[in-house]
Amino acid sequence: MNREELRVPVEKLRWVCNTDDFEFNDTSEVQPLKEFIGQERAIRAFKLGLEIGIPGYNIFATGFTGTGRNAVIYEELKKFAEEKKAQGEIFLKDLCYIYNVDEPSRPNILIFEKGKGRKLQKQMKGALEALKKRIPATFQSEEYLKEKNKITDEFEQKDKELFGRLFKKAEEGHIVLLQTQGGLLPKPIALRQAEDGKSQPMSKEEYESLDEETKRIMDNNMKKIVRLMGKTLLDGKRLQEETDKKIKNLEEKWVKELFESVFKVFSKDYQPGQQDDENGEENPGYPEVLNYFEGLKGFVLENVNLFKPQENNQGQPIMMMIMGQPMQTRDGHNPFLPFEVNVFVDNSKVDSPPIIVENHPTFPNLFGKIEKKFLQGAYLTDHTMVKAGSLCLADGGYLVVNAIDLLRNPGVWYKLEKTLKRGSLKIEDSLEYLGYVPANLNPKPIPINVKVIVIGEPDIYHLLVDYDEEFLTVFRVKVEFDSKTGLNAEQLKNYAGFISFCCQKEELLPFAPGAVAKVVEYGVRLTDNQKKLSTQFGKIKNLLVESNYWAKKAQSEIVAAGHVQKAIEAKKQRVNLLEEKIQEAIIEQTLLVDTEGEKVGQINGLAVYDQGDYMFGKPFRITARTFVGKAGVVSIDKEAKLSGPIYHKAILILSGYFGGKYAQDKPLSFSASICSEQSYGLIEGDSASIADLVPIISELSGLPVNQSFAVTGSMNQKGEVQPIGGVNQKIEGFFDICNGRGLNGKQGVIIPEKNVKNLMLREDVVEAVAQGRFCVYAVKTVDEAIELLLDHSAEDAHLKVNERLREMNEISKEYRDGR
């Protein structure tokens, strides 16, 4: 094998952006880019979801943070809404809650064309004021008083005749009726007349002096009068009731006529077939409003006393007026509550489909709430305290919300799904919905038509698919935002346009071509692919802002390449404390890693630490010991439960490789233990497969491993090397250790050949390779890695391994025979 054929050429270690591709002196000459880079697939899917108006076609947008998800969604929504407006396809409604006369605890919902909700509210306010003024005036009018007096005069005449007959009968029976606080009291008439000629009641002594026959006659007369008095009082009560009923009927007659005259003015606005005064179109008719008017009529007729003048309103709550509005009565309720119209969604001033972005989707913010007031030790509420949430405000339009925010709030996700599935929303208190408290007010559900766009991470989407049975029936459109796009001349131009756009928006200094090239290279580095550019524009924008900071600090009038490089290095220094501590521990030999010499059964592996905002590579020692036995390949990390399932799979692949390579003509009678030394956390992944294999082969063959190398790469059972992740960080991690100890020109890293396209190494690493002080090798097979690491041909190494395995078989056989 020619070792040089495996060496990666310097030009393949890093893609370099050529400034000759830019035809400008700085980005102030570049047209700012207003389109989105690399999200054509997502935009197509998003438009599909918007254009399908069938229920269930809500949208779930996934992709990594910083890919411009929010900006793309909002801009595309604005464009789509403008198109709908231009085409006249706007279906906006006003939603009103009104008093339910039959069931006050279940307010009715009224749905209008936009703008008519406030109209009804204003009409009801005017109608109430008219009734308050005209009803008292009616009761004081000459015509009304004349009819009422006729009834009362008739009553007084009949009452006088009724009681006249009673008194006459009493006098005939020598009984006098005395008026007391308890009513009429019958008494026998005294035998001697009073000086004024009026009958006087007989005293007890006079009564006792009467003979028995006179007493008997007088007692019989008393009984007859008492019976007659009872009948007369009953007839008088009936007469009073008949009179009161006549007066009530009279009042209802006048109030009904007055009510109908007041409401006739605007009832036509809600009759079907009538022409609308505002737009001239034929009115579709609102029977619910007409029913509401009928309910108000019944309320007014039942509560006429509320409208009477205070002097005639005895026994009724006295109303006080503040700023022209009635205060609540002692029980906390507005007596004229049925006239209150709660326009809780008012689209009168909205001329395009609403776009609501809910950044804090708590239960009340999203679904609405029922407010309460505390009065005299109790909470009170009514239909005027029903408040709309963002879901109602977005009716006829679009609601954008973040998935993690929805899932953090108890009950919100489940209710949102149910609401979208049923197409109607019930406004209720969150505690009532969760069953903790009983409902005080139960408003009738609202039909809604809203397109919901949920933005979430890919992991959240997959969890919902797996564990939520109804998820895919409600969110049928998936929009995936990519974190990378193709690297070509057009995208280079777009990147420059994006930088120009950011400079304008954030008031940054213009970027020189060299600075733009550095930003593009940073975008390539984010993708770990020399043929791709990052679309994580949040990170790109941060780099632009920080580069601008260093340019201004250097009192430069333009951002140069050095300022961008300074920003990259400064950001690394802010977050790489752990990396420096680990490198320091390795250089000081606290963590044992050799970078020169040869050792049997020992190799340098490479791992990646991902801290979320920063990722770096760390070399570590892997050792292997082999001995006679039947255990095969055993991982100490696996046995200690310090490894994950993918790593376990890699160990089994090693066993398959050994069986396929060395056990075609004999059984294997060996045991091999491998260990990631000084590793105290969880190990996961298969990128150390080659690093686990080579020290076992070294132990069996007796050939030492060159410690100047570190190796990374996955493998299959046939010995083919497979690509891994984090290749740049791994190479740089080992380079930093070697550089800290002193580069000798023999050190390097062995990587899978499939990972060459992913190389985007730091410039200092590329420079060291160019100077012959460091090297990078790429291998396609395990045999190529063996020859580089053991400095022997793979054929020779396998031959020695086979010889040792045969010896182990003989030892094992002798041991079994000896037993």
C-alpha positions in Angstrom: 0.0 0.0 0.0 1.2 3.5 -0.9 0.7 5.6 2.2 0.7 8.8 0.2 -2.3 7.7 -1.7 -4.3 7.8 1.5 -3.1 11.3 2.5 -5.8 13.9 2.0 -4.6 16.7 -0.3 -4.4 20.2 1.3 -6.9 21.6 -1.1 -9.5 19.1 0.1 -9.1 20.0 3.8 -11.1 23.2 3.5 -13.3 24.8 0.9 -12.1 28.4 0.2 -14.4 31.1 -1.1 -12.8 33.0 -4.0 -13.3 36.8 -3.6 -13.0 37.1 -7.4 -16.6 35.7 -7.6 -17.9 38.9 -6.0 -18.4 41.9 -8.4 -18.6 44.6 -5.8 -16.3 46.7 -3.6 -18.5 46.3 -0.5 -22.0 45.1 0.3 -23.4 48.7 0.1 -23.3 48.1 -3.7 -25.3 44.8 -3.4 -29.1 44.7 -3.8 -30.5 43.6 -0.4 -32.0 40.1 -0.6 -35.7 40.0 0.3 -36.3 36.4 -0.6 -35.5 33.4 1.6 -32.5 31.2 0.8 -32.8 27.5 0.4 -36.4 27.0 1.7 -38.2 26.4 -1.6 -39.4 23.0 -0.5 -40.8 24.4 2.8 -42.5 27.3 1.0 -44.2 25.0 -1.5 -45.6 22.8 1.3 -46.6 25.9 3.3 -48.6 27.4 0.4 -50.3 24.0 -0.1 -51.4 24.0 3.5 -52.7 27.6 3.2 -54.6 27.0 0.0 -56.5 23.9 1.1 -59.4 25.2 3.1 -60.8 21.8 4.2 -60.8 21.3 8.1 -57.9 19.3 9.4 -55.3 20.9 7.0 -53.6 22.9 9.7 -49.8 23.2 9.5 -47.0 21.9 11.6 -43.7 23.6 10.7 -40.5 21.8 11.8 -36.8 22.6 11.5 -34.0 23.8 13.6 -34.1 27.1 15.3 -32.4 29.9 13.3 -33.4 28.6 9.9 -35.8 31.5 9.4 -38.9 29.5 10.2 -40.7 32.4 11.8 -39.8 35.0 9.2 -40.7 32.7 6.3 -44.0 31.8 7.8 -45.0 35.4 8.7 -43.9 36.8 5.3 -45.7 34.1 3.4 -48.8 34.6 5.5 -48.8 38.3 4.7 -48.5 37.6 1.0 -51.3 35.0 1.1 -53.5 37.3 3.1 -53.0 40.2 0.6 -53.9 37.8 -2.3 -57.1 36.9 -0.5 -57.9 40.5 0.1 -57.2 41.4 -3.6 -59.5 38.5 -4.7 -62.2 39.6 -2.2 -62.1 36.2 -0.4 -62.4 37.6 3.1 -64.8 36.0 5.5 -64.6 38.0 8.7 -67.2 37.9 11.4 -68.2 39.9 14.5 -69.0 37.6 17.4 -71.3 38.8 20.2 -72.5 37.3 23.4 -76.0 38.4 24.5 -78.2 37.7 27.5 -80.2 34.5 27.5 -83.6 35.4 29.1 -84.6 31.7 29.4 -81.2 30.5 30.8 -79.1 33.5 32.1 -76.2 31.1 32.9 -75.9 30.1 29.1 -75.4 33.3 27.1 -76.3 33.1 23.4 -73.9 33.8 20.6 -74.7 36.0 17.7 -72.6 35.9 14.5 -72.6 38.9 12.1 -70.8 40.1 9.1 -68.0 42.3 10.2 -69.0 45.7 11.5 -72.6 44.8 12.5 -71.7 43.8 16.1 -71.0 47.3 17.1 -74.1 48.5 15.3 -76.3 46.2 17.4 -74.5 47.2 20.6 -75.1 50.9 19.7 -78.8 50.2 18.8 -79.4 48.4 22.1 -77.8 51.2 24.1 -80.0 53.7 22.2 -83.1 51.5 22.7 -82.5 51.3 26.5 -82.1 55.0 26.8 -85.3 55.6 24.8 -87.2 53.2 27.0 -85.9 54.8 30.2 -87.1 58.2 29.0 -90.4 57.2 27.2 -91.8 54.7 29.7 -91.9 57.1 32.6 -93.3 59.8 30.3 -96.0 57.3 29.1 -97.1 56.6 32.7 -97.4 60.3 33.3 -99.3 61.0 30.1 -103.0 62.2 30.2 -104.2 59.3 28.0 -102.7 56.7 30.2 -103.8 58.3 33.5 -107.3 58.6 32.1 -107.5 54.9 31.4 -105.9 54.0 34.7 -108.2 56.3 36.7 -111.2 54.7 35.1 -110.0 51.3 36.3 -109.2 52.6 39.8 -112.5 54.6 40.0 -114.4 51.4 39.1 -112.5 49.5 41.8 -113.3 52.1 44.4 -117.0 52.1 43.5 -117.3 48.3 43.7 -115.2 48.2 46.9 -117.4 50.8 48.5 -120.6 48.9 47.5 -119.2 45.6 48.8 -118.2 46.9 52.2 -121.4 49.0 52.4 -123.4 45.9 52.2 -121.3 44.4 55.0 -121.8 47.3 57.3 -125.5 47.5 56.6 -125.9 43.8 57.5 -123.9 44.3 60.6 -126.1 47.2 61.7 -129.2 45.2 61.1 -127.9 42.6 63.4 -126.9 45.2 66.1 -123.3 44.7 65.3 -120.7 47.5 64.9 -117.5 46.9 62.9 -114.5 48.6 64.5 -111.4 49.4 62.4 -108.2 48.1 64.1 -104.6 47.5 63.1 -105.5 43.9 62.5 -108.5 44.7 60.3 -112.2 44.9 61.1 -113.4 43.7 64.5 -117.1 43.0 65.1 -118.7 44.1 68.4 -122.3 44.1 69.7 -123.9 47.6 69.7 -124.5 49.1 73.1 -128.2 49.5 74.2 -127.8 53.1 75.0 -126.9 55.4 72.1 -123.9 57.8 72.5 -124.4 61.5 72.8 -123.2 62.0 69.2 -125.8 59.6 68.0 -123.3 57.0 66.7 -123.4 53.3 67.7 -121.0 52.3 70.3 -119.7 48.8 71.1 -121.3 47.1 74.1 -119.1 46.8 77.2 -118.3 43.5 78.8 -120.4 44.3 81.9 -123.4 45.3 79.8 -123.1 42.1 77.8 -123.0 40.0 81.0 -126.1 41.7 82.2 -128.1 40.5 79.3 -130.5 37.5 79.6 -129.5 34.2 78.0 -131.9 34.4 75.1 -130.6 37.9 74.1 -127.0 36.6 74.4 -127.9 33.7 72.2 -129.5 35.9 69.5 -126.6 38.3 69.6 -124.0 35.5 69.4 -125.7 34.1 66.3 -125.7 37.5 64.7 -122.0 37.8 65.5 -121.3 34.5 63.8 -123.2 35.5 60.7 -121.4 38.8 60.4 -118.0 37.1 60.9 -118.8 34.7 58.0 -120.1 37.6 55.9 -117.0 39.6 56.8 -114.7 36.8 55.6 -116.6 36.5 52.4 -116.5 40.2 51.9 -112.8 40.4 52.5 -112.2 37.6 50.1 -114.3 39.3 47.5 -112.4 42.5 48.1 -109.1 40.8 47.6 -110.3 39.3 44.4 -111.6 42.7 43.3 -108.1 44.1 44.1 -106.4 41.4 42.2 -108.7 41.9 39.2 -107.9 45.7 39.4 -104.2 45.1 39.6 -104.3 42.8 36.7 -106.3 45.3 34.7 -103.6 48.0 35.5 -100.8 45.5 34.7 -102.5 44.7 31.4 -102.9 48.4 30.7 -99.2 49.0 31.5 -98.2 46.1 29.3 -100.4 47.3 26.5 -98.8 50.8 26.5 -95.3 49.5 27.1 -95.6 46.8 24.4 -96.7 49.5 21.9 -93.9 51.7 23.0 -91.3 48.9 22.8 -92.5 47.9 19.3 -92.3 51.5 18.2 -88.8 51.8 19.5 -87.5 48.5 18.1 -89.4 48.9 14.8 -86.7 51.5 13.8 -83.9 48.9 13.5 -85.7 45.5 13.5 -85.8 45.8 9.7 -82.0 45.6 9.7 -82.3 42.0 10.7 -85.2 40.9 8.6 -84.4 38.7 5.7 -84.6 40.3 2.2 -84.2 43.8 3.5 -81.5 46.0 1.8 -78.5 46.9 4.0 -78.2 50.6 4.5 -74.4 50.4 4.5 -73.5 48.3 1.5 -76.8 48.1 -0.3 -76.7 44.3 -0.4 -79.7 42.1 0.5 -79.8 41.3 4.2 -79.5 37.5 4.8 -81.6 37.8 7.9 -80.7 37.2 11.5 -83.6 35.2 13.2 -81.4 34.9 16.3 -81.5 38.7 16.7 -85.2 38.9 16.2 -85.6 36.2 18.9 -83.3 38.3 21.1 -85.7 41.3 20.6 -88.6 39.1 21.6 -86.8 38.1 24.7 -86.1 41.7 25.6 -89.8 42.5 25.1 -90.7 39.9 27.6 -88.0 41.1 30.0 -89.3 44.7 29.8 -92.9 43.7 30.3 -92.0 41.6 33.3 -89.9 44.3 34.8 -91.8 47.5 34.0 -91.1 48.8 37.5 -87.4 49.2 36.6 -88.5 52.0 34.2 -91.0 53.8 36.4 -90.1 57.1 38.1 -88.5 56.7 41.5 -91.5 58.1 43.4 -93.6 55.3 41.9 -91.0 52.6 42.3 -91.6 51.6 45.9 -90.0 48.3 46.9 -87.6 48.4 43.9 -83.9 48.9 44.0 -83.1 52.6 43.7 -80.6 53.2 40.9 -77.8 55.8 41.1 -76.3 57.3 38.1 -72.5 57.9 37.7 -71.2 59.3 34.4 -74.6 58.5 32.9 -74.3 54.8 33.6 -76.3 52.8 36.2 -74.5 51.4 39.1 -75.0 47.8 40.1 -77.8 46.9 42.6 -77.0 45.5 46.0 -76.8 42.0 44.7 -74.1 43.0 42.3 -76.0 42.8 39.0 -76.9 45.5 36.5 -80.7 45.4 36.3 -80.6 46.3 32.6 -78.0 43.6 31.9 -80.2 42.0 29.1 -79.7 45.1 27.0 -75.8 44.7 27.2 -74.3 43.4 24.0 -70.8 42.0 24.4 -69.0 42.4 21.1 -66.1 40.3 22.1 -64.7 39.9 18.6 -64.9 43.2 16.6 -63.6 43.1 13.0 -65.2 46.4 12.0 -61.8 48.0 11.3 -60.1 44.8 9.9 -59.9 44.7 6.1 -57.8 41.6 5.5 -57.6 38.1 7.1 -56.1 38.5 10.6 -52.6 37.1 11.3 -52.3 36.5 15.1 -48.9 35.4 16.5 -49.5 34.1 20.1 -46.2 34.3 22.0 -47.7 33.3 25.3 -50.4 30.7 24.7 -51.8 30.2 28.2 -55.3 28.8 28.4 -57.0 32.2 28.7 -54.8 33.9 26.2 -55.5 31.2 23.6 -59.1 30.2 24.2 -60.5 33.3 26.0 -61.7 33.7 29.5 -64.6 34.5 31.7 -63.7 37.3 34.1 -65.2 37.5 37.6 -65.7 40.3 40.2 -65.7 39.8 43.9 -68.6 41.3 45.8 -69.9 40.6 49.3 -67.9 37.4 49.7 -68.8 35.8 46.3 -67.5 35.9 42.7 -70.0 37.2 40.2 -69.9 37.0 36.4 -72.2 37.5 33.4 -72.1 37.5 29.6 -70.4 40.9 29.4 -67.3 39.4 31.1 -66.6 36.9 28.4 -63.3 37.9 26.7 -61.9 36.5 23.5 -58.6 34.7 23.1 -56.2 34.7 20.2 -58.1 31.7 18.6 -61.3 33.8 18.3 -59.4 36.9 17.2 -57.8 34.9 14.4 -61.2 33.6 13.2 -61.3 33.9 9.4 -57.5 34.1 9.4 -54.4 32.5 10.8 -52.9 31.7 14.2 -49.2 31.1 14.7 -48.0 29.5 17.9 -44.9 27.6 19.2 -45.3 23.9 20.0 -43.2 23.9 23.1 -45.2 26.9 24.5 -48.5 25.0 23.9 -47.2 21.8 25.6 -45.9 23.7 28.6 -49.4 24.9 29.6 -51.7 22.3 31.2 -54.7 21.3 29.0 -53.9 23.7 26.2 -52.7 21.2 23.6 -55.6 18.8 24.1 -58.3 21.5 24.0 -56.7 23.0 20.9 -56.9 19.7 19.1 -60.5 19.1 20.1 -61.5 22.7 19.1 -59.9 22.3 15.6 -61.4 18.9 15.1 -65.0 20.0 16.1 -64.8 23.4 14.5 -66.2 25.1 17.5 -64.8 26.7 20.7 -66.3 26.7 24.1 -65.0 29.5 26.3 -64.4 28.4 29.8 -62.1 28.9 32.8 -59.1 26.6 32.8 -59.9 25.3 36.3 -63.4 24.5 35.2 -62.0 22.7 32.1 -59.7 20.6 34.2 -62.6 19.8 36.6 -61.3 21.6 39.7 -64.2 24.0 40.1 -67.8 24.1 38.9 -68.9 26.4 36.0 -70.6 29.6 37.0 -71.2 30.7 33.4 -71.6 28.3 30.4 -71.5 30.3 27.2 -72.7 28.6 24.1 -69.9 27.3 21.8 -68.6 29.5 18.9 -68.1 28.1 15.4 -64.6 29.0 14.3 -62.7 28.9 11.0 -59.0 29.4 11.6 -55.9 28.0 10.1 -53.4 27.1 12.9 -49.7 27.1 12.2 -47.6 25.4 14.9 -43.9 25.8 14.9 -41.8 23.1 16.6 -38.6 21.1 16.7 -38.4 17.8 14.7 -38.2 15.8 17.9 -41.5 17.3 19.1 -43.2 16.5 15.8 -42.1 12.8 16.0 -43.2 12.5 19.6 -46.7 13.8 18.7 -46.9 11.5 15.8 -46.0 8.5 18.0 -48.1 9.3 21.1 -51.0 11.5 20.0 -53.5 9.5 18.0 -55.4 12.6 16.7 -52.4 14.7 15.8 -52.2 13.7 12.1 -56.0 14.2 11.7 -55.7 17.8 12.8 -52.2 18.8 11.4 -52.2 17.1 8.0 -49.6 19.4 6.5 -45.9 19.1 7.6 -43.6 21.9 6.5 -39.9 21.0 6.9 -37.3 23.8 7.0 -33.9 22.7 5.9 -30.7 23.8 7.7 -28.6 23.8 4.6 -28.8 24.4 0.8 -26.6 23.8 -2.2 -23.4 25.8 -2.7 -23.3 27.4 -6.1 -22.8 30.8 -7.7 -26.4 31.8 -7.3 -26.4 31.1 -3.5 -23.1 33.0 -3.1 -24.9 36.0 -4.7 -27.8 35.4 -2.4 -25.5 35.3 0.7 -24.1 38.6 -0.3 -27.6 40.0 -0.7 -28.6 38.7 2.7 -25.5 40.4 4.3 -26.5 43.6 2.5 -30.1 43.2 3.9 -28.8 42.8 7.4 -26.5 45.7 7.1 -29.4 47.9 6.1 -31.8 46.6 8.8 -29.3 46.5 11.7 -27.4 49.6 10.5 -24.1 47.7 10.2 -20.9 48.8 8.4 -20.6 47.5 4.9 -18.7 44.2 4.4 -15.7 43.9 2.1 -15.5 41.0 -0.4 -13.0 39.3 1.9 -15.4 39.6 4.9 -18.3 38.2 2.8 -16.0 35.3 1.8 -15.3 34.6 5.5 -19.0 34.6 6.3 -19.7 32.2 3.4 -16.9 29.9 4.7 -18.5 30.1 8.1 -21.8 29.0 6.6 -20.1 26.1 4.9 -18.5 25.1 8.2 -21.9 25.0 9.9 -23.1 22.4 7.4 -19.9 20.2 7.7 -20.2 19.8 3.9 -18.1 21.5 1.2 -21.0 21.4 -1.2 -23.6 23.0 1.2 -24.3 26.4 2.7 -26.1 26.9 6.0 -29.5 28.3 6.2 -29.3 28.9 9.9 -29.4 32.6 9.4 -29.9 33.4 13.0 -26.2 32.3 13.6 -25.1 34.1 10.4 -26.8 37.3 11.6 -25.1 37.0 15.0 -21.7 36.7 13.3 -22.5 39.8 11.2 -23.4 41.9 14.3 -20.3 40.7 16.2 -18.0 41.4 13.2 -19.4 44.9 13.0 -18.6 45.3 16.6 -14.9 44.4 16.1 -14.7 46.6 13.0 -16.1 49.6 14.9 -13.8 48.9 17.9 -10.9 49.0 15.4 -12.3 52.3 14.1 -12.7 50.9 10.6 -15.2 52.2 8.1 -15.7 48.7 6.6 -15.9 45.2 7.9 -12.8 43.3 6.7 -12.0 39.5 6.7 -9.9 40.0 9.9 -12.9 41.4 11.8 -15.0 38.4 10.9 -12.2 36.0 11.9 -11.9 38.0 15.2 -15.6 37.6 15.8 -15.4 33.8 15.2 -12.4 33.4 17.6 -14.0 35.7 20.2 -17.2 33.6 20.2 -15.2 30.4 20.6 -13.3 31.9 23.6 -16.6 32.7 25.3 -17.8 29.1 25.2 -14.8 26.8 25.1 -13.8 26.7 28.8 -14.5 23.0 29.1 -12.5 22.3 26.0 -9.5 24.2 27.3 -9.7 22.4 30.7 -9.7 19.0 29.0 -6.8 19.9 26.7 -4.9 21.2 29.7 -5.5 17.9 31.5 -4.3 15.9 28.5 -1.2 17.9 28.0 -0.3 17.6 31.7 -0.9 13.8 31.5 -3.8 13.9 33.9 -5.8 12.4 31.1 -3.5 9.8 29.5 -3.2 10.3 25.7 0.1 9.5 23.8 1.0 11.5 20.7 4.2 9.7 19.8 5.8 6.3 20.1 4.3 2.8 19.7 2.2 0.6 22.1 0.7 -2.8 21.7 -3.1 -2.9 22.3 -3.4 0.8 22.7 -4.8 3.5 20.4 -6.1 7.1 20.3 -9.8 7.4 19.7 -11.7 10.6 19.1 -15.0 11.7 20.6 -17.2 14.8 20.3 -18.6 16.8 23.1 -21.7 18.7 22.2 -22.6 21.5 24.7 -25.5 22.8 22.7 -23.9 26.1 21.7 -20.5 24.7 21.1 -19.1 21.4 19.9 -15.5 20.2 20.2 -13.4 17.1 19.7 -11.5 15.2 22.5 -9.0 12.4 22.0 -9.1 9.5 24.5 -7.2 6.3 25.0 -8.6 2.9 24.1 -6.9 -0.2 25.3 -7.5 -3.9 24.6 -6.4 -7.2 26.3 -6.8 -10.6 24.7 -6.7 -14.0 26.4 -7.9 -17.6 26.0 -11.6 -18.0 26.5 -15.0 -18.1 24.8 -16.4 -14.7 25.7 -15.4 -13.1 22.4 -15.3 -9.3 22.3 -16.3 -7.8 25.6 -16.7 -4.0 26.2 -15.9 -3.0 29.8 -18.0 0.2 29.2 -21.0 -1.9 28.1 -20.7 -4.2 31.1 -20.5 -1.2 33.4 -23.6 0.2 31.8 -21.7 3.3 30.6 -22.7 3.0 27.0 -25.7 3.3 24.7 -27.5 0.9 22.3 -25.7 2.2 19.2 -22.3 1.5 20.8 -23.6 -2.0 21.8 -24.4 -2.6 18.2 -20.9 -1.6 17.2 -19.4 -4.2 19.6 -21.6 -6.9 18.0 -20.4 -5.8 14.6 -16.8 -6.3 15.8 -17.7 -9.9 16.8 -19.3 -10.4 13.3 -16.1 -9.1 11.7 -13.9 -11.4 13.7 -16.1 -14.4 13.0 -16.2 -13.6 9.2 -12.5 -12.9 9.0 -10.9 -15.5 11.2 -13.4 -18.3 12.0 -14.0 -19.7 8.5 -11.8 -22.7 9.1 -11.8 -22.9 12.9 -13.8 -21.9 16.0 -12.7 -18.9 17.9 -11.4 -19.6 21.4 -10.4 -16.1 22.6 -11.7 -13.3 24.7 -10.9 -9.7 24.2 -11.8 -6.8 26.5 -11.8 -3.3 25.3 -12.1 -0.1 27.3 -12.4 3.6 26.8 -9.9 4.6 29.5 -10.7 7.5 31.9 -14.3 7.7 30.6 -16.8 8.3 33.3 -19.9 9.3 31.4 -22.2 7.7 28.9 -20.5 6.6 25.6 -22.8 6.4 22.6 -22.3 6.0 18.8 -20.3 3.7 16.5 -17.6 6.2 15.4 -15.0 4.3 17.5 -15.5 1.0 15.8 -12.1 1.1 14.0 -10.4 2.4 17.2 -11.9 -0.6 19.1 -10.8 -3.1 16.4 -7.2 -2.2 15.8 -5.9 -2.6 19.4 -7.5 -6.1 19.5 -5.7 -6.9 16.3 -2.5 -5.4 17.8 -2.8 -7.5 20.9 -3.4 -10.7 18.9 -0.6 -10.0 16.4 1.9 -8.4 18.7 2.3 -5.5 16.4 2.4 -2.1 18.1 0.1 0.8 17.3 1.6 4.1 16.2 0.6 6.6 18.9 1.2 9.5 16.6 -2.2 8.8 15.1 -5.7 9.2 16.3 -8.5 7.4 14.4 -12.2 7.7 13.9 -14.6 5.8 11.8 -17.5 3.4 11.8 -17.3 0.0 10.1 -19.5 -2.9 9.0 -19.0 -6.6 9.4 -17.2 -6.8 6.0 -14.5 -4.3 7.0 -15.8 -1.4 5.0 -15.3 2.0 6.7 -18.4 4.2 7.1 -18.7 7.9 7.6 -19.1 9.5 11.0 -20.2 12.9 12.4 -18.1 15.8 13.8 -15.1 15.0 11.7 -13.8 18.6 11.8 -14.0 18.9 15.5 -12.3 15.5 16.0 -9.3 16.4 13.8 -9.0 19.8 15.4 -9.2 18.3 18.9 -6.2 16.0 18.3 -4.3 18.7 16.4 -4.6 21.0 19.4 -3.1 18.4 21.7 -0.3 17.6 19.3 0.3 21.4 18.8 0.4 21.9 22.5 3.1 19.3 22.9 4.9 20.2 19.7 4.1 19.0 16.2 6.8 16.6 14.8 5.4 16.0 11.3 4.5 12.4 12.1 1.2 13.1 13.9 -2.1 12.9 12.1 -5.7 11.7 12.1 -7.2 8.8 10.1 -10.8 9.4 9.0 -13.3 7.6 6.7 -12.8 8.4 3.0 -16.5 9.2 2.9 -15.9 12.1 5.2 -13.5 14.0 3.0 -16.4 16.0 1.6 -17.2 17.1 5.1 -13.9 18.7 5.8 -13.9 22.4 6.7 -10.9 22.6 9.0 -9.6 25.6 10.7 -7.0 27.6 8.7 -4.2 26.9 11.3 -4.7 23.1 10.8 -4.7 23.5 7.0 -1.5 25.5 7.3 0.2 22.9 9.5 -0.7 20.2 7.0 0.6 22.3 4.1 3.9 22.7 5.9 4.2 19.0 6.5 3.8 19.3 10.3 0.5 17.4 10.5 -1.4 15.0 8.3 -4.9 13.7 7.5 -5.4 10.3 6.0 -8.7 8.9 4.6 -9.4 5.2 4.4 -12.0 3.1 2.7 -11.4 -0.2 4.4 -10.3 -1.5 7.8 -7.2 -3.0 6.1 -6.0 0.5 5.1 -6.3 1.7 8.6 -4.5 -1.3 9.9 -1.5 -0.7 7.6 -1.3 3.0 8.6 -1.5 2.3 12.4 0.6 -0.9 12.6 3.1 0.0 9.9 2.8 -3.5 8.5 0.8 -4.9 5.6 -2.8 -5.9 6.5 -2.0 -9.4 5.1 0.9 -9.8 7.5 -1.2 -8.5 10.4 -4.1 -10.9 9.6 -1.6 -13.8 9.3 -0.2 -13.1 12.7 -3.7 -12.8 14.2 -4.6 -16.2 12.7 -1.5 -17.8 14.1 -2.3 -16.5 17.6 -5.9 -17.6 17.4 -4.8 -21.1 16.4 -2.5 -21.1 19.4 -5.4 -20.1 21.6 -7.5 -22.8 20.1 -4.8 -25.4 21.0 -4.4 -24.1 24.5 -8.2 -24.2 24.9 -8.3 -27.7 23.5 -5.5 -28.9 25.8 -7.2 -27.4 28.8 -10.5 -29.1 27.9 -8.7 -32.5 27.3 -6.7 -32.1 30.5 -9.9 -31.7 32.5 
